[in-house]
Amino acid sequence: MDFIPVKSSSDSAVRYLITLIAVLLAVVALLSGLSMVYSNSAESHWPGYSHLMASLPSPTAWLRWVVGDISEVAFYKHEFASLGLLLGGAFGYWTSRYAQGLQGFSIAYGTGLWPWLVTSSLLGLLLSNVLWGWTVTADAWQPTFAAFVSLPAAMVLLFGGGWKVTLSGAVLGAILVTPSCLLLVNYLCNPLGLPVVIGNVLGMALGSVVAFLLCRALPVLVSRSAEDKASAPPPAPVKTPDYGIRWTLRRVLADFSEAPFFGNEWASFGLLVGVFAAYALNPLSPAYGSGWLPHLVAGQTLTSLLGILLWRRQWRERGWYPTYVPLVSVVTAAVLTYGGSPLVIGVSAVLGALIAPPLACAIAGRLPAYMHPYIGNVLSMAVSTALIVPVVGVVVEL
């Protein structure tokens, strides 16, 4: 583990970081207090999550469910967050083509494939809900979101753009990934009382492995082999970052949209603006009506920041490192299971940052070339959550 040495000339940057964290905690405390007052004394200006579930299967509720699936990976599950993510991603793609000075981290890793990526993901999401939406009831949440953040996007990044890959990814995501998640959530996680995120990510890994083996056996499904990446546009050359305070803060923000393969500050900004707008209208609308949204975001920010500081050498040497992994798994599962106390947030954020990124990298590095390395990331999410969340529970009980 590489703790970052602090140079004497960086004292002001360190103070700035400490101030930023203090402000973040103060904002979380303020929002938490306001949410309590709001929920007790004010009328809700937007239907809550419980209203959504109780209204199923009405067309309006189904529309909210499907659109909310787009932001499900961050545990926000709200149409405003989803629309913010898509609008921010579209702006991030526009800047990558026409205003590169504003683009930040180039969306979809500078491949230029974002339009194909998001198209395949959205088609996979729609098809998943058409095929498996019947499993969702007022009393039973189901992982219909899984295809949006897994195989379809990974296939586009691995095999390139075009309608053949886009449609193959969407179809395979809906018929392999989503049912795998459904089986694991309902017949493993629920009976054993495990966080459902474990079933979600294991299902993504299982369905994707089968799909990539199928694509290797039947190359007609894709436009080219995974080993031959010549048709994918090479990332545009960029100036080597200094990995300083400004880069660190931008990287924390970009991690919020890393799970859907966007990895861009504008996409993350849209996601967060959308979800906090939803929270302002009704604190019991996003994050499954838990009321823990500020605590979730605080924990997600903290674990990303700690991971980036701990593994900065890996960022320098590799150009990319999966510090986002605990942001969409360990911390969120811990907060939704044990509440948003500082102890829960702190323990899960620290352990997640320590364990999840290097484990993801180790698994991904051992995968064959015809499989996208994201499989290592989701397997790390499953293992890290299974290991860390019970530890958090023990600490809370002490």
PELINUR-V550269 format. One record per residue. PHI is phi in degrees with one decimal (* if undefined). PSI is psi in radians with two decimals (NA if undefined). D_FIRST is the distance of its C-alpha to the first C-alpha in whole Angstrom. Layout:
PHI PSI D_FIRST
PHI PSI D_FIRST
This chain:
* 2.28 0
-107.3 1.63 4
-72.4 2.48 6
-84.2 2.09 10
-66.2 2.42 12
-97.7 2.05 15
-79.2 2.68 18
-61.7 -0.56 22
-74.4 -0.12 23
-104.3 0.23 21
-57.9 -0.71 22
-65.5 -0.64 24
-65.4 -0.71 22
-63.9 -0.77 20
-61.1 -0.65 23
-64.1 -0.73 23
-61.9 -0.80 20
-61.4 -0.75 21
-62.4 -0.74 25
-61.2 -0.78 24
-63.3 -0.72 22
-63.0 -0.73 25
-64.0 -0.73 27
-59.3 -0.81 26
-64.0 -0.66 26
-65.2 -0.71 30
-64.3 -0.73 30
-60.0 -0.79 29
-63.1 -0.73 31
-63.9 -0.81 34
-64.3 -0.64 34
-63.1 -0.78 34
-63.7 -0.74 37
-63.7 -0.67 39
-64.3 -0.66 38
-65.4 -0.78 40
-64.3 -0.78 43
-61.7 -0.82 43
-67.7 -0.42 43
-92.2 -0.47 46
-123.3 -0.18 48
-120.5 2.67 48
-74.4 2.53 49
-75.7 2.39 46
-100.5 0.13 47
-154.0 2.49 45
-60.3 2.45 45
-80.3 3.07 42
-65.0 -0.67 40
-63.5 -0.62 43
-65.2 -0.71 46
-57.9 -0.88 44
-65.2 -0.71 44
-68.5 -0.43 47
-85.3 -0.20 49
-63.7 2.46 48
-102.3 0.72 49
-64.6 2.63 51
-57.3 -0.70 50
-64.9 -0.75 49
-65.1 -0.68 46
-66.1 -0.66 45
-62.9 -0.77 45
-63.2 -0.69 43
-62.7 -0.85 41
-66.2 -0.80 40
-65.8 -0.67 39
-62.6 -0.47 37
-56.8 -0.48 35
-64.8 -0.56 34
-105.2 0.22 31
-64.2 -0.58 31
-61.5 -0.50 27
-89.1 0.09 26
69.9 0.41 28
-92.9 -0.73 31
47.1 1.11 34
-150.8 2.48 36
-64.0 -0.59 38
-66.1 -0.74 38
-63.2 -0.70 34
-64.6 -0.81 35
-65.3 -0.65 37
-62.3 -0.72 35
-62.5 -0.79 32
-68.0 -0.74 35
-66.7 -0.74 37
-64.1 -0.68 33
-64.1 -0.71 32
-63.1 -0.71 36
-67.5 -0.68 36
-61.2 -0.67 32
-69.0 -0.70 34
-60.8 -0.77 37
-65.3 -0.56 35
-66.5 -0.38 33
-101.4 -0.61 37
-122.6 -0.20 39
-148.0 1.13 37
-62.6 -0.39 34
-66.8 -0.30 33
-105.9 -0.04 32
-73.9 -0.42 31
68.8 -2.39 27
-72.7 2.17 25
-61.7 2.24 27
-64.0 2.53 28
56.0 0.63 28
62.7 0.49 25
72.7 0.28 28
-80.2 -0.34 30
77.3 0.16 33
-98.3 0.15 34
-56.3 -0.74 33
-60.4 -0.73 37
-68.7 -0.69 37
-61.2 -0.88 34
-71.6 -0.55 35
-64.7 -0.82 38
-63.0 -0.73 37
-63.1 -0.77 35
-67.4 -0.71 38
-64.7 -0.71 40
-62.4 -0.68 38
-65.0 -0.80 38
-63.3 -0.78 42
-65.3 -0.66 42
-60.7 -0.74 40
-70.6 -0.57 42
-66.0 -0.76 45
-79.1 -0.62 45
-122.3 0.08 43
-62.4 -0.40 44
-64.0 -0.32 46
-76.8 -0.31 43
-83.4 2.26 43
-132.8 3.07 45
-61.4 -0.40 45
-110.4 0.01 43
-134.8 1.79 41
-70.4 2.54 38
-139.3 2.62 37
-82.2 1.01 34
-70.4 -0.17 37
-78.5 -0.25 34
-56.7 -0.66 32
-66.4 -0.43 33
-68.3 -0.47 33
-120.6 0.56 29
-143.7 -1.98 29
-59.3 -0.81 31
-56.1 -0.84 33
-66.2 -0.71 31
-62.7 -0.65 29
-66.7 -0.69 32
-62.7 -0.77 33
-67.3 -0.55 30
-84.2 -0.69 30
-106.8 -0.19 34
101.3 3.08 35
-82.3 -2.97 37
107.6 2.74 41
-69.4 -0.54 43
-62.1 -0.88 43
-67.5 -0.73 39
-59.2 -0.82 39
-72.8 -0.68 41
-61.7 -0.75 40
-62.7 -0.75 37
-64.0 -0.80 38
-66.8 -0.82 41
-64.8 -0.61 38
-62.6 -0.71 36
-74.5 -0.58 39
-98.3 -0.18 40
-116.9 -0.85 37
-73.6 -0.94 34
-59.7 -0.83 36
-65.3 -0.54 38
-62.2 -0.75 35
-65.1 -0.74 33
-59.4 -0.79 36
-64.3 -0.79 37
-70.1 -0.67 33
-66.5 -0.80 33
-83.3 -0.45 37
-115.7 0.01 37
-123.8 -1.06 34
-68.1 -0.89 32
-61.9 -0.83 35
-63.8 -0.59 37
-92.2 -0.05 33
70.4 0.49 32
-87.3 2.66 29
-57.1 2.34 28
-65.4 -0.36 29
-58.8 -0.51 26
-63.2 -0.80 26
-65.8 -0.66 29
-58.8 -0.92 29
-76.1 -0.57 26
-64.6 -0.67 27
-64.1 -0.70 30
-60.7 -0.77 29
-65.1 -0.83 27
-62.1 -0.89 30
-61.8 -0.65 32
-70.8 -0.69 30
-60.0 -0.81 30
-61.0 -0.74 34
-64.2 -0.76 35
-68.4 -0.62 33
-64.3 -0.68 35
-65.7 -0.73 38
-65.4 -0.59 37
-70.1 -0.66 37
-75.4 -0.55 40
-125.0 1.33 42
-61.3 -0.22 41
-62.9 -0.33 44
-71.0 -0.39 42
-129.0 2.92 40
-83.3 -0.32 40
-163.5 2.94 38
-76.1 2.69 36
-67.0 -0.51 32
-71.9 -0.40 32
-102.3 1.77 34
-105.9 0.38 33
-66.3 -0.52 35
-77.5 -0.27 37
-80.8 2.30 34
-63.0 2.31 34
-68.0 2.54 31
-57.8 2.46 29
-65.5 2.46 31
-63.7 2.37 29
-127.5 2.78 27
-68.0 2.37 26
-61.5 2.17 23
-69.0 2.79 21
-90.1 -0.11 20
55.6 0.59 17
-90.3 -2.81 18
-63.8 -0.71 19
-66.3 -0.77 22
-61.9 -0.73 20
-61.2 -0.81 17
-65.9 -0.69 20
-64.7 -0.66 22
-68.4 -0.67 19
-58.6 -0.80 19
-63.3 -0.77 22
-63.4 -0.53 22
-59.9 -0.44 20
-66.7 -0.43 23
-112.3 0.34 25
-74.8 -0.65 22
-59.4 -0.70 23
-82.5 0.25 27
72.3 0.42 26
-88.3 -0.99 27
58.4 0.80 24
-138.1 2.44 26
-63.7 -0.65 26
-66.7 -0.70 30
-62.9 -0.77 30
-65.1 -0.70 27
-61.1 -0.77 29
-62.4 -0.71 32
-59.5 -0.83 31
-72.1 -0.69 30
-61.0 -0.75 33
-63.2 -0.77 35
-72.0 -0.61 33
-75.3 -0.46 34
-64.6 -0.74 38
-61.9 -0.72 38
-64.6 -0.66 37
-65.9 -0.63 39
-75.2 -0.61 42
-163.0 1.86 41
-59.8 -0.33 38
-100.4 0.36 39
-98.0 -0.92 39
-81.5 3.03 35
54.1 0.74 32
62.0 0.44 35
69.3 0.34 37
-76.3 -0.44 34
78.7 0.07 35
-96.9 0.26 31
-54.7 -0.87 30
-59.2 -0.63 29
-70.1 -0.67 27
-59.9 -0.87 25
-64.4 -0.67 25
-62.4 -0.80 23
-65.1 -0.69 21
-64.0 -0.75 20
-63.8 -0.76 20
-64.9 -0.78 17
-68.9 -0.61 15
-66.3 -0.79 15
-61.2 -0.82 14
-62.2 -0.73 11
-62.9 -0.72 10
-66.8 -0.68 11
-69.2 -0.74 10
-67.4 -0.66 6
-112.3 0.54 7
-62.9 -0.61 9
-60.9 -0.66 9
-65.7 -0.68 10
-59.9 -0.75 13
-63.7 -0.79 14
-77.6 -0.62 14
-100.2 -0.38 15
85.4 -0.30 17
-158.9 2.54 16
-150.5 2.47 13
-79.0 1.02 14
-72.0 -0.18 13
-77.9 -0.28 17
-54.6 -0.90 17
-69.5 -0.32 16
-63.0 -0.61 19
-109.5 0.39 21
-146.7 -1.36 21
-61.2 -0.98 19
-64.4 -0.80 20
-65.2 -0.71 23
-63.8 -0.69 24
-65.8 -0.78 23
-66.0 -0.76 25
-70.6 -0.36 28
-88.7 -0.77 28
-115.4 0.02 28
95.3 3.05 29
-101.8 0.61 27
-68.2 2.70 27
-56.1 -0.58 24
-65.8 -0.80 23
-62.9 -0.81 22
-62.4 -0.82 21
-65.4 -0.84 18
-64.6 -0.82 17
-66.5 -0.66 17
-66.5 -0.76 15
-67.4 -0.88 12
-65.2 -0.66 12
-62.7 -0.77 13
-65.8 -0.60 10
-72.3 -0.72 8
-99.1 -0.81 10
-66.1 -0.84 12
-62.0 -0.86 11
-65.9 -0.56 9
-65.7 -0.76 12
-59.9 -0.77 15
-64.7 -0.70 14
-64.6 -0.74 14
-69.3 -0.79 17
-60.6 -0.63 19
-68.1 -0.25 18
-103.0 0.06 21
-83.3 2.60 23
-67.8 2.81 26
-65.0 -0.39 27
-85.6 0.11 30
-118.9 2.40 28
-70.3 2.38 26
-64.6 -0.15 22
-60.6 -0.40 22
-58.0 -0.67 23
-63.0 -0.63 19
-66.0 -0.80 19
-72.0 -0.57 21
-65.2 -0.67 21
-63.7 -0.67 17
-59.1 -0.76 19
-65.1 -0.87 21
-65.6 -0.80 19
-63.7 -0.74 17
-65.1 -0.75 20
-63.3 -0.56 22
-83.4 -0.73 19
-86.5 -0.71 18
-59.4 -0.75 21
-62.5 -0.59 23
-64.1 -0.73 21
-59.9 -0.71 21
-61.9 -0.70 25
-65.1 -0.76 25
-62.4 -0.71 23
-63.4 -0.62 26
-75.6 -0.31 29
-68.5 NA 28
